[in-house]
Amino acid sequence: MGIIGTLIIGLIAGALAKLIMPGRDPGGIIVTMLLGVAGAFVATYLGQAIGWYRAGDGAGFIGAVVGAIILLVIYRMVVGRRAA
């Protein structure tokens, strides 16, 4: 799949994560989509480390969405504490 495929899936996964977890994000949709890209990369490398994926395989769409949701929750917790 490669880097470009992971980027594209991450952008879509970030948008879907925003739909699944509605609410006000300090960064808006752009930050959420960037978190989706990061989630796709995290899911890819974590899955390879655990042994779910072979080297060179991507996490896939569901893994990217789950990674994006996890990073979005962490992001909201960190930014929410900073704003309070």
N, C-alpha and C positions, 0 to 999 in steps of 0.2 A: 504494500500500500504506500509506504513512504511518507515523507514529511508532508508533502502537499495534500495527500489524502487525509492524513491525520488533522491537518489544519481545517480542511473543508468539513470533515465530520465534526470537529470540535466547535466550529462556528454554528453548525446546525444543532448540535447537542446543547450548546449554551443557550440558544434561543428556546429550545424545548424545555430546558431546566427553568428558564424564566417563566414559561407558561405553567409548569408544574408547581413552582413555588412563587406564586404571585406575592406582591408586596413591594414596598418602596425600597429600592436599592440605592445607596448613595452614589454609585457610579452609573446607574442606568443600564440600558441594554448593551452598550458597548463593553462595559466592564464585565457584564454577565457573559457575553459572547467570548471575551478573552479568558474568562474563567472556564468556559466550555473547552476552549483550545487547551488550556492547562490541564483540565480534567481528562481530556483525551490522551494527552502525553503521559499523565500520571497513571491512568488505567492501562495504557500500553506497557509501560516499563514495569509497573507493579505486577501485571499479569505475566510478563516474561520472567520476572524474578521468582514468582510463585510456581511457574511451570504451566500456566494455563495456555500460554501462547508460545510459539516458537520464535526464535530470533527473526526479525523482519516482519512478523505478523503484527497487525494492529489490533487494538482492543475491540474494535467493532463499535457499532452505534450504541448498543445498550450499555456497554462498559463506559463509553464516553459520557453518556447522559448521567449515569450513576456517579462517575468521577466529578462531573460538573456540579451536580447537586451537592455532593459532599464539600467541594470547595466553596460553593455558594453559601452553605450553612456556616462554614468556618469564617468566610469573609464577613458575613453579617454579624457574627459574634465579635470579631475583632474590631470592626468599624463601629458597631453599636456601643462597645465599651469605650472607645475613644471619644465618641460624641457625647456620651453621658457624663 
